[in-house]
């Protein structure tokens, strides 16, 4: 009979092996749990850091709208050091190079912060935003077409317009007049950082009439004194009325497209106007019409200028196909007045900014002269009956554009 082998201790060895295996499995579980917790914590901190960076961008956008007299103002001031140059100074009232320590959005948690720099975007940018003007002014009005590539020997500030190679899907504005800003925001949460870079442009309206009066038709003068400073330009075939106290420059060879000249569609402009009033039928009784059958705007427009000092308004009068509207009272206003049909102005009316009429414009002074500082633009005849003063003022027109501007983010990317 075969002798039974001595198997004493086998159970102990098996138990030890089993315990070792369980220990290894347990350690693996703990390690994996710690790894998962670490990854989860890192993901959480990364998300918080990204949200902080996003908050910094949004605060930068808000700061670019801040000015002493108008909250809709986009951008810098002409008194800033290095105004519209690459070496733009960050130390001024708009708070460039700010952080969450001096944030306007509240106090953040411990070990959470963001820091933001705002600069002009220069023409060495990787997106290819540049104009075809090597050394001249950044405002490149009159450029036939945007360049196919940037070949700058001296980098300039990128301006917001198609002439700086911005795609029409980004902006409908043809010529850039306000700079594009480069915002870099870095958020930090417990040592984890995320950075966002954004390009922001001020999509201001194109308010430059280029002359005191710019019309696609002719200017007819019925008599009386008038003072027009800044020349006038008329449509093809018009003569210079000898009673017009102004210099007539060479007539246009083609009419200006009044529907697109402002750099935004009239339908869009209507949506962000301060006041919209309508008269779409001959008796002003169409759906939504609020202008009386007389066509008088005197008691319909509630504010001819902004509530604060030097604040402008954007007034949109929709009367194409309707009755001629009129202003005959004693008013002082500032901003942009858009009339889609005919407009008659008489009496004492003092306006700073742009009067933009898609129909016929009739102007005549009353007890006090009709006075416009800025510019007048019309699609049809401008009838001047005397007693008027019109001074072309580009700075005033650009200021009205800035005050009624909106911002547009062109590029937003995570670095």
TORSERO-982637 format. One record per residue (C-alpha): residue number from 1; residue in one letter; x, y, z. Coordinates in nm, 2 decimals, padded with zeros to 4 digits. Example, Ala and Ser with C-alpha at 12.3 -4.5 7.8 and 13.67 -1.06 7.14 Angstrom:
% TORSERO-982637
+-----+-----+--------+--------+--------+
|   n | res |      x |      y |      z |
+-----+-----+--------+--------+--------+
|   1 |   A |  01.23 | -00.45 |  00.78 |
|   2 |   S |  01.37 | -00.11 |  00.71 |
+-----+-----+--------+--------+--------+
//
This chain:
% TORSERO-982637
+-----+-----+--------+--------+--------+
|   n | res |      x |      y |      z |
+-----+-----+--------+--------+--------+
|   1 |   X |  00.00 |  00.00 |  00.00 |
|   2 |   X |  00.14 |  00.34 | -00.11 |
|   3 |   X |  00.24 |  00.57 |  00.18 |
|   4 |   X |  00.03 |  00.88 |  00.21 |
|   5 |   X |  00.25 |  01.19 |  00.14 |
|   6 |   X |  00.28 |  01.45 |  00.42 |
|   7 |   X |  00.07 |  01.75 |  00.32 |
|   8 |   X |  00.08 |  01.93 |  00.65 |
|   9 |   X |  00.11 |  02.31 |  00.59 |
|  10 |   X | -00.05 |  02.31 |  00.25 |
|  11 |   X | -00.37 |  02.48 |  00.38 |
|  12 |   X | -00.16 |  02.75 |  00.54 |
|  13 |   X |  00.03 |  02.82 |  00.21 |
|  14 |   X | -00.29 |  02.83 |  00.02 |
|  15 |   X | -00.44 |  03.07 |  00.27 |
|  16 |   X | -00.13 |  03.29 |  00.25 |
|  17 |   X | -00.15 |  03.29 | -00.13 |
|  18 |   X | -00.52 |  03.37 | -00.12 |
|  19 |   X | -00.46 |  03.65 |  00.13 |
|  20 |   X | -00.18 |  03.79 | -00.09 |
|  21 |   X | -00.41 |  03.78 | -00.39 |
|  22 |   X | -00.69 |  03.95 | -00.21 |
|  23 |   X | -00.44 |  04.21 | -00.08 |
|  24 |   X | -00.32 |  04.28 | -00.42 |
|  25 |   X | -00.67 |  04.31 | -00.55 |
|  26 |   X | -00.76 |  04.54 | -00.27 |
|  27 |   X | -00.46 |  04.75 | -00.33 |
|  28 |   X | -00.54 |  04.76 | -00.70 |
|  29 |   X | -00.90 |  04.87 | -00.62 |
|  30 |   X | -00.77 |  05.14 | -00.38 |
|  31 |   X | -00.51 |  05.26 | -00.63 |
|  32 |   X | -00.77 |  05.27 | -00.91 |
|  33 |   X | -01.01 |  05.45 | -00.68 |
|  34 |   X | -00.74 |  05.70 | -00.59 |
|  35 |   X | -00.66 |  05.74 | -00.96 |
|  36 |   X | -01.02 |  05.79 | -01.05 |
|  37 |   X | -01.06 |  06.04 | -00.77 |
|  38 |   X | -00.75 |  06.22 | -00.88 |
|  39 |   X | -00.87 |  06.22 | -01.24 |
|  40 |   X | -01.21 |  06.33 | -01.13 |
|  41 |   X | -01.06 |  06.60 | -00.92 |
|  42 |   X | -00.84 |  06.71 | -01.20 |
|  43 |   X | -01.13 |  06.72 | -01.44 |
|  44 |   X | -01.33 |  06.92 | -01.19 |
|  45 |   X | -01.05 |  07.17 | -01.14 |
|  46 |   X | -01.00 |  07.19 | -01.52 |
|  47 |   X | -01.37 |  07.27 | -01.57 |
|  48 |   X | -01.36 |  07.53 | -01.29 |
|  49 |   X | -01.05 |  07.68 | -01.44 |
|  50 |   X | -01.21 |  07.70 | -01.78 |
|  51 |   X | -01.52 |  07.86 | -01.64 |
|  52 |   X | -01.30 |  08.11 | -01.46 |
|  53 |   X | -01.12 |  08.19 | -01.78 |
|  54 |   X | -01.46 |  08.23 | -01.95 |
|  55 |   X | -01.56 |  08.47 | -01.67 |
|  56 |   X | -01.25 |  08.67 | -01.74 |
|  57 |   X | -01.34 |  08.70 | -02.11 |
|  58 |   X | -01.69 |  08.81 | -02.02 |
|  59 |   X | -01.56 |  09.07 | -01.78 |
|  60 |   X | -01.32 |  09.20 | -02.04 |
|  61 |   X | -01.61 |  09.24 | -02.28 |
|  62 |   X | -01.80 |  09.43 | -02.01 |
|  63 |   X | -01.51 |  09.65 | -01.94 |
|  64 |   X | -01.47 |  09.74 | -02.31 |
|  65 |   X | -01.83 |  09.87 | -02.29 |
|  66 |   X | -01.75 |  10.10 | -01.99 |
|  67 |   X | -01.70 |  10.47 | -02.04 |
|  68 |   X | -01.77 |  10.77 | -01.82 |
|  69 |   X | -02.07 |  10.89 | -02.02 |
|  70 |   X | -02.21 |  10.60 | -02.21 |
|  71 |   X | -02.23 |  10.24 | -02.12 |
|  72 |   X | -02.26 |  10.13 | -02.48 |
|  73 |   X | -01.92 |  10.28 | -02.58 |
|  74 |   X | -01.69 |  10.02 | -02.73 |
|  75 |   X | -01.32 |  10.05 | -02.67 |
|  76 |   X | -01.05 |  10.30 | -02.61 |
|  77 |   X | -01.03 |  10.67 | -02.58 |
|  78 |   X | -00.83 |  10.91 | -02.81 |
|  79 |   X | -00.66 |  11.04 | -02.49 |
|  80 |   X | -00.52 |  10.70 | -02.41 |
|  81 |   X | -00.14 |  10.66 | -02.43 |
|  82 |   X | -00.03 |  10.50 | -02.76 |
|  83 |   X | -00.39 |  10.53 | -02.89 |
|  84 |   X | -00.45 |  10.27 | -03.17 |
|  85 |   X | -00.09 |  10.15 | -03.18 |
|  86 |   X |  00.07 |  09.81 | -03.10 |
|  87 |   X |  00.23 |  09.96 | -02.78 |
|  88 |   X | -00.11 |  10.05 | -02.63 |
|  89 |   X | -00.08 |  10.14 | -02.26 |
|  90 |   X | -00.27 |  09.91 | -02.03 |
|  91 |   X | -00.29 |  10.16 | -01.74 |
|  92 |   X | -00.61 |  10.35 | -01.79 |
|  93 |   X | -00.97 |  10.36 | -01.68 |
|  94 |   X | -01.09 |  10.06 | -01.89 |
|  95 |   X | -00.88 |  09.84 | -01.66 |
|  96 |   X | -00.67 |  09.64 | -01.90 |
|  97 |   X | -00.45 |  09.37 | -01.75 |
|  98 |   X | -00.69 |  09.31 | -01.47 |
|  99 |   X | -00.75 |  09.00 | -01.25 |
| 100 |   X | -01.01 |  08.86 | -01.02 |
| 101 |   X | -00.85 |  09.05 | -00.73 |
| 102 |   X | -01.01 |  09.37 | -00.87 |
| 103 |   X | -01.30 |  09.19 | -01.04 |
| 104 |   X | -01.63 |  09.36 | -01.10 |
| 105 |   X | -01.81 |  09.02 | -01.08 |
| 106 |   X | -01.76 |  08.93 | -00.71 |
| 107 |   X | -01.52 |  08.74 | -00.49 |
| 108 |   X | -01.40 |  08.39 | -00.59 |
| 109 |   X | -01.32 |  08.10 | -00.36 |
| 110 |   X | -00.99 |  08.01 | -00.21 |
| 111 |   X | -00.72 |  07.92 | -00.46 |
| 112 |   X | -00.94 |  08.03 | -00.75 |
| 113 |   X | -00.86 |  08.32 | -00.97 |
| 114 |   X | -00.83 |  08.45 | -01.32 |
| 115 |   X | -00.61 |  08.71 | -01.49 |
| 116 |   X | -00.69 |  08.89 | -01.82 |
| 117 |   X | -00.49 |  09.10 | -02.06 |
| 118 |   X | -00.66 |  09.31 | -02.33 |
| 119 |   X | -00.46 |  09.44 | -02.63 |
| 120 |   X | -00.52 |  09.55 | -02.98 |
| 121 |   X | -00.50 |  09.26 | -03.23 |
| 122 |   X | -00.21 |  09.33 | -03.47 |
| 123 |   X | -00.18 |  09.23 | -03.83 |
| 124 |   X |  00.07 |  08.95 | -03.75 |
| 125 |   X | -00.22 |  08.74 | -03.62 |
| 126 |   X | -00.25 |  08.38 | -03.73 |
| 127 |   X | -00.61 |  08.43 | -03.86 |
| 128 |   X | -00.49 |  08.64 | -04.15 |
| 129 |   X | -00.69 |  08.96 | -04.05 |
| 130 |   X | -00.51 |  09.25 | -04.22 |
| 131 |   X | -00.56 |  09.52 | -04.48 |
| 132 |   X | -00.36 |  09.60 | -04.80 |
| 133 |   X | -00.22 |  09.92 | -04.66 |
| 134 |   X |  00.14 |  09.88 | -04.55 |
| 135 |   X |  00.21 |  10.20 | -04.36 |
| 136 |   X | -00.09 |  10.42 | -04.39 |
| 137 |   X | -00.39 |  10.48 | -04.16 |
| 138 |   X | -00.56 |  10.18 | -04.00 |
| 139 |   X | -00.89 |  10.32 | -04.13 |
| 140 |   X | -00.86 |  10.19 | -04.49 |
| 141 |   X | -01.18 |  10.33 | -04.64 |
| 142 |   X | -01.16 |  10.31 | -05.02 |
| 143 |   X | -00.96 |  09.99 | -05.04 |
| 144 |   X | -01.09 |  09.81 | -05.35 |
| 145 |   X | -01.07 |  09.46 | -05.19 |
| 146 |   X | -00.92 |  09.29 | -04.89 |
| 147 |   X | -00.58 |  09.13 | -04.93 |
| 148 |   X | -00.53 |  08.76 | -05.00 |
| 149 |   X | -00.25 |  08.74 | -04.74 |
| 150 |   X | -00.08 |  08.95 | -04.48 |
| 151 |   X |  00.27 |  09.07 | -04.58 |
| 152 |   X |  00.31 |  09.34 | -04.32 |
| 153 |   X |  00.66 |  09.49 | -04.28 |
| 154 |   X |  00.52 |  09.71 | -04.00 |
| 155 |   X |  00.24 |  09.55 | -03.80 |
| 156 |   X | -00.07 |  09.77 | -03.76 |
| 157 |   X | -00.38 |  09.73 | -03.55 |
| 158 |   X | -00.65 |  09.52 | -03.71 |
| 159 |   X | -00.98 |  09.71 | -03.76 |
| 160 |   X | -01.32 |  09.55 | -03.76 |
| 161 |   X | -01.43 |  09.54 | -04.13 |
| 162 |   X | -01.42 |  09.34 | -04.44 |
| 163 |   X | -01.13 |  09.55 | -04.57 |
| 164 |   X | -00.92 |  09.38 | -04.30 |
| 165 |   X | -00.99 |  09.04 | -04.46 |
| 166 |   X | -01.28 |  08.96 | -04.23 |
| 167 |   X | -01.52 |  08.72 | -04.38 |
| 168 |   X | -01.87 |  08.86 | -04.47 |
| 169 |   X | -02.01 |  08.59 | -04.24 |
| 170 |   X | -01.83 |  08.76 | -03.95 |
| 171 |   X | -01.94 |  09.12 | -04.04 |
| 172 |   X | -02.14 |  09.30 | -04.29 |
| 173 |   X | -01.94 |  09.62 | -04.23 |
| 174 |   X | -01.73 |  09.71 | -04.53 |
| 175 |   X | -01.47 |  09.94 | -04.39 |
| 176 |   X | -01.30 |  09.90 | -04.05 |
| 177 |   X | -01.31 |  10.20 | -03.82 |
| 178 |   X | -01.28 |  10.05 | -03.47 |
| 179 |   X | -01.00 |  09.82 | -03.36 |
| 180 |   X | -01.02 |  09.45 | -03.29 |
| 181 |   X | -00.93 |  09.35 | -02.93 |
| 182 |   X | -00.72 |  09.05 | -02.84 |
| 183 |   X | -00.84 |  08.91 | -02.50 |
| 184 |   X | -00.63 |  08.64 | -02.32 |
| 185 |   X | -00.79 |  08.51 | -02.00 |
| 186 |   X | -00.63 |  08.24 | -01.78 |
| 187 |   X | -00.83 |  08.08 | -01.50 |
| 188 |   X | -00.67 |  07.90 | -01.21 |
| 189 |   X | -00.83 |  07.65 | -00.97 |
| 190 |   X | -00.61 |  07.49 | -00.71 |
| 191 |   X | -00.31 |  07.50 | -00.94 |
| 192 |   X | -00.49 |  07.38 | -01.26 |
| 193 |   X | -00.50 |  07.65 | -01.53 |
| 194 |   X | -00.69 |  07.69 | -01.85 |
| 195 |   X | -00.66 |  07.97 | -02.10 |
| 196 |   X | -00.90 |  08.12 | -02.36 |
| 197 |   X | -00.81 |  08.36 | -02.63 |
| 198 |   X | -01.08 |  08.57 | -02.79 |
| 199 |   X | -01.09 |  08.84 | -03.06 |
| 200 |   X | -01.36 |  09.11 | -03.01 |
| 201 |   X | -01.46 |  09.37 | -03.26 |
| 202 |   X | -01.69 |  09.67 | -03.22 |
| 203 |   X | -01.94 |  09.63 | -03.50 |
| 204 |   X | -02.02 |  10.00 | -03.52 |
| 205 |   X | -02.25 |  10.14 | -03.79 |
| 206 |   X | -02.10 |  10.32 | -04.08 |
| 207 |   X | -02.22 |  10.68 | -04.02 |
| 208 |   X | -01.97 |  10.88 | -04.23 |
| 209 |   X | -02.17 |  11.06 | -04.49 |
| 210 |   X | -01.84 |  11.19 | -04.63 |
| 211 |   X | -02.01 |  11.53 | -04.71 |
| 212 |   X | -02.25 |  11.77 | -04.53 |
| 213 |   X | -02.53 |  11.64 | -04.77 |
| 214 |   X | -02.49 |  11.31 | -04.96 |
| 215 |   X | -02.78 |  11.22 | -05.18 |
| 216 |   X | -02.85 |  10.98 | -05.46 |
| 217 |   X | -03.07 |  11.24 | -05.63 |
| 218 |   X | -03.04 |  11.62 | -05.66 |
| 219 |   X | -03.04 |  11.91 | -05.42 |
| 220 |   X | -03.31 |  12.17 | -05.50 |
| 221 |   X | -03.30 |  12.51 | -05.33 |
| 222 |   X | -03.61 |  12.71 | -05.32 |
| 223 |   X | -03.45 |  13.03 | -05.17 |
| 224 |   X | -03.36 |  13.17 | -04.83 |
| 225 |   X | -03.03 |  13.17 | -04.65 |
| 226 |   X | -02.85 |  12.85 | -04.59 |
| 227 |   X | -02.50 |  12.76 | -04.46 |
| 228 |   X | -02.35 |  12.43 | -04.56 |
| 229 |   X | -02.00 |  12.35 | -04.45 |
| 230 |   X | -01.83 |  12.04 | -04.58 |
| 231 |   X | -01.95 |  12.03 | -04.94 |
| 232 |   X | -02.23 |  11.82 | -05.09 |
| 233 |   X | -02.24 |  11.53 | -05.33 |
| 234 |   X | -02.53 |  11.45 | -05.56 |
| 235 |   X | -02.65 |  11.17 | -05.79 |
| 236 |   X | -02.56 |  11.13 | -06.15 |
| 237 |   X | -02.66 |  11.41 | -06.38 |
| 238 |   X | -02.74 |  11.67 | -06.12 |
| 239 |   X | -02.64 |  12.03 | -06.15 |
| 240 |   X | -02.52 |  12.25 | -05.87 |
| 241 |   X | -02.80 |  12.48 | -05.77 |
| 242 |   X | -02.66 |  12.84 | -05.78 |
| 243 |   X | -02.87 |  12.93 | -05.46 |
| 244 |   X | -02.69 |  12.65 | -05.27 |
| 245 |   X | -02.44 |  12.80 | -05.04 |
| 246 |   X | -02.20 |  12.51 | -05.07 |
| 247 |   X | -01.94 |  12.35 | -05.29 |
| 248 |   X | -02.07 |  12.07 | -05.51 |
| 249 |   X | -01.81 |  11.80 | -05.56 |
| 250 |   X | -01.82 |  11.57 | -05.87 |
| 251 |   X | -02.15 |  11.38 | -05.90 |
| 252 |   X | -02.17 |  11.02 | -05.82 |
| 253 |   X | -02.13 |  10.78 | -06.11 |
| 254 |   X | -02.35 |  10.53 | -05.93 |
| 255 |   X | -02.60 |  10.55 | -05.65 |
| 256 |   X | -02.51 |  10.45 | -05.30 |
| 257 |   X | -02.70 |  10.14 | -05.17 |
| 258 |   X | -02.89 |  10.29 | -04.88 |
| 259 |   X | -03.00 |  09.95 | -04.76 |
| 260 |   X | -02.64 |  09.84 | -04.69 |
| 261 |   X | -02.44 |  10.16 | -04.65 |
| 262 |   X | -02.48 |  10.16 | -04.27 |
| 263 |   X | -02.29 |  09.83 | -04.25 |
| 264 |   X | -02.59 |  09.64 | -04.11 |
| 265 |   X | -02.93 |  09.55 | -04.25 |
| 266 |   X | -03.21 |  09.79 | -04.17 |
| 267 |   X | -03.41 |  09.50 | -04.03 |
| 268 |   X | -03.13 |  09.44 | -03.78 |
| 269 |   X | -03.09 |  09.80 | -03.69 |
| 270 |   X | -03.46 |  09.82 | -03.62 |
| 271 |   X | -03.42 |  09.55 | -03.36 |
| 272 |   X | -03.17 |  09.74 | -03.14 |
| 273 |   X | -03.31 |  10.10 | -03.20 |
| 274 |   X | -03.40 |  10.29 | -02.89 |
| 275 |   X | -03.74 |  10.38 | -03.04 |
| 276 |   X | -03.93 |  10.24 | -03.34 |
| 277 |   X | -04.24 |  10.42 | -03.48 |
| 278 |   X | -04.45 |  10.32 | -03.78 |
| 279 |   X | -04.68 |  10.46 | -04.04 |
| 280 |   X | -04.71 |  10.21 | -04.32 |
| 281 |   X | -05.02 |  10.34 | -04.50 |
| 282 |   X | -05.14 |  10.67 | -04.64 |
| 283 |   X | -05.35 |  10.72 | -04.33 |
| 284 |   X | -05.12 |  10.56 | -04.08 |
| 285 |   X | -05.38 |  10.31 | -03.98 |
| 286 |   X | -05.19 |  09.99 | -04.06 |
| 287 |   X | -05.12 |  09.71 | -03.81 |
| 288 |   X | -04.88 |  09.84 | -03.55 |
| 289 |   X | -04.88 |  10.20 | -03.68 |
| 290 |   X | -04.85 |  10.46 | -03.39 |
| 291 |   X | -04.77 |  10.77 | -03.59 |
| 292 |   X | -05.09 |  10.99 | -03.63 |
| 293 |   X | -05.25 |  11.06 | -03.97 |
| 294 |   X | -05.08 |  11.40 | -03.98 |
| 295 |   X | -04.75 |  11.23 | -03.99 |
| 296 |   X | -04.62 |  11.45 | -03.71 |
| 297 |   X | -04.34 |  11.30 | -03.49 |
| 298 |   X | -04.34 |  11.58 | -03.24 |
| 299 |   X | -04.54 |  11.41 | -02.98 |
| 300 |   X | -04.46 |  11.05 | -03.08 |
| 301 |   X | -04.08 |  11.04 | -03.02 |
| 302 |   X | -04.04 |  11.02 | -02.64 |
| 303 |   X | -03.67 |  11.12 | -02.63 |
| 304 |   X | -03.47 |  11.31 | -02.89 |
| 305 |   X | -03.15 |  11.24 | -02.69 |
| 306 |   X | -03.03 |  11.00 | -02.42 |
| 307 |   X | -03.11 |  11.03 | -02.06 |
| 308 |   X | -02.76 |  11.12 | -01.95 |
| 309 |   X | -02.54 |  11.41 | -02.07 |
| 310 |   X | -02.39 |  11.36 | -02.42 |
| 311 |   X | -02.59 |  11.03 | -02.47 |
| 312 |   X | -02.73 |  10.96 | -02.81 |
| 313 |   X | -03.04 |  10.78 | -02.93 |
| 314 |   X | -03.10 |  10.56 | -03.23 |
| 315 |   X | -03.45 |  10.64 | -03.37 |
| 316 |   X | -03.61 |  10.42 | -03.64 |
| 317 |   X | -03.91 |  10.57 | -03.83 |
| 318 |   X | -04.07 |  10.30 | -04.05 |
| 319 |   X | -04.28 |  10.48 | -04.31 |
| 320 |   X | -04.18 |  10.33 | -04.65 |
| 321 |   X | -04.50 |  10.31 | -04.85 |
| 322 |   X | -04.68 |  10.52 | -04.59 |
| 323 |   X | -04.72 |  10.89 | -04.52 |
| 324 |   X | -04.45 |  11.16 | -04.51 |
| 325 |   X | -04.35 |  11.21 | -04.15 |
| 326 |   X | -04.26 |  11.56 | -04.02 |
| 327 |   X | -04.08 |  11.74 | -03.74 |
| 328 |   X | -04.20 |  12.09 | -03.68 |
| 329 |   X | -04.15 |  12.16 | -03.31 |
| 330 |   X | -03.86 |  12.31 | -03.11 |
| 331 |   X | -03.64 |  12.01 | -03.04 |
| 332 |   X | -03.27 |  11.94 | -02.97 |
| 333 |   X | -03.15 |  11.59 | -03.03 |
| 334 |   X | -02.84 |  11.38 | -03.07 |
| 335 |   X | -02.78 |  11.04 | -03.24 |
| 336 |   X | -02.89 |  10.86 | -03.55 |
| 337 |   X | -03.23 |  10.93 | -03.71 |
| 338 |   X | -03.34 |  10.67 | -03.97 |
| 339 |   X | -03.65 |  10.73 | -04.18 |
| 340 |   X | -03.74 |  10.47 | -04.44 |
| 341 |   X | -03.98 |  10.70 | -04.63 |
| 342 |   X | -04.01 |  11.08 | -04.68 |
| 343 |   X | -03.93 |  11.33 | -04.41 |
| 344 |   X | -04.01 |  11.70 | -04.37 |
| 345 |   X | -03.83 |  11.91 | -04.11 |
| 346 |   X | -03.93 |  12.27 | -04.03 |
| 347 |   X | -03.92 |  12.50 | -03.74 |
| 348 |   X | -03.64 |  12.49 | -03.49 |
| 349 |   X | -03.46 |  12.15 | -03.49 |
| 350 |   X | -03.10 |  12.12 | -03.37 |
| 351 |   X | -02.95 |  11.77 | -03.43 |
| 352 |   X | -02.60 |  11.63 | -03.36 |
| 353 |   X | -02.53 |  11.32 | -03.56 |
| 354 |   X | -02.68 |  11.15 | -03.87 |
| 355 |   X | -03.01 |  11.21 | -04.04 |
| 356 |   X | -03.06 |  10.92 | -04.28 |
| 357 |   X | -03.36 |  10.93 | -04.51 |
| 358 |   X | -03.44 |  10.66 | -04.77 |
| 359 |   X | -03.71 |  10.88 | -04.93 |
| 360 |   X | -03.73 |  11.25 | -05.01 |
| 361 |   X | -03.60 |  11.50 | -04.75 |
| 362 |   X | -03.74 |  11.85 | -04.72 |
| 363 |   X | -03.57 |  12.09 | -04.48 |
| 364 |   X | -03.66 |  12.45 | -04.40 |
| 365 |   X | -03.58 |  12.67 | -04.10 |
| 366 |   X | -03.85 |  12.83 | -03.90 |
| 367 |   X | -03.83 |  13.08 | -03.62 |
| 368 |   X | -03.48 |  12.95 | -03.54 |
| 369 |   X | -03.26 |  12.79 | -03.80 |
| 370 |   X | -03.26 |  12.42 | -03.85 |
| 371 |   X | -02.91 |  12.32 | -03.75 |
| 372 |   X | -02.74 |  11.98 | -03.81 |
| 373 |   X | -02.39 |  11.90 | -03.69 |
| 374 |   X | -02.28 |  11.57 | -03.84 |
| 375 |   X | -02.42 |  11.48 | -04.18 |
| 376 |   X | -02.73 |  11.43 | -04.39 |
| 377 |   X | -02.79 |  11.14 | -04.63 |
| 378 |   X | -03.09 |  11.08 | -04.86 |
| 379 |   X | -03.19 |  10.84 | -05.13 |
| 380 |   X | -03.41 |  11.08 | -05.32 |
| 381 |   X | -03.43 |  11.46 | -05.36 |
| 382 |   X | -03.32 |  11.69 | -05.08 |
| 383 |   X | -03.53 |  12.01 | -05.10 |
| 384 |   X | -03.37 |  12.30 | -04.92 |
| 385 |   X | -03.60 |  12.59 | -04.84 |
| 386 |   X | -03.36 |  12.81 | -04.65 |
| 387 |   X | -03.30 |  12.89 | -04.29 |
| 388 |   X | -03.07 |  12.59 | -04.24 |
| 389 |   X | -02.72 |  12.53 | -04.12 |
| 390 |   X | -02.55 |  12.19 | -04.19 |
| 391 |   X | -02.19 |  12.13 | -04.07 |
| 392 |   X | -02.02 |  11.81 | -04.18 |
| 393 |   X | -01.85 |  11.68 | -03.86 |
| 394 |   X | -01.68 |  11.34 | -03.89 |
| 395 |   X | -01.59 |  11.31 | -03.53 |
| 396 |   X | -01.95 |  11.37 | -03.43 |
| 397 |   X | -02.06 |  11.10 | -03.68 |
| 398 |   X | -01.81 |  10.85 | -03.55 |
| 399 |   X | -01.90 |  10.92 | -03.19 |
| 400 |   X | -02.27 |  10.85 | -03.27 |
| 401 |   X | -02.16 |  10.52 | -03.43 |
| 402 |   X | -01.96 |  10.43 | -03.12 |
| 403 |   X | -02.24 |  10.51 | -02.89 |
| 404 |   X | -02.49 |  10.30 | -03.08 |
| 405 |   X | -02.25 |  10.01 | -03.15 |
| 406 |   X | -02.26 |  09.65 | -03.05 |
| 407 |   X | -01.98 |  09.40 | -03.00 |
| 408 |   X | -01.91 |  09.08 | -03.19 |
| 409 |   X | -01.68 |  08.80 | -03.10 |
| 410 |   X | -01.49 |  08.68 | -03.41 |
| 411 |   X | -01.27 |  08.41 | -03.27 |
| 412 |   X | -01.30 |  08.22 | -02.94 |
| 413 |   X | -01.05 |  07.94 | -02.88 |
| 414 |   X | -00.90 |  07.74 | -02.60 |
| 415 |   X | -00.52 |  07.75 | -02.58 |
+-----+-----+--------+--------+--------+
//
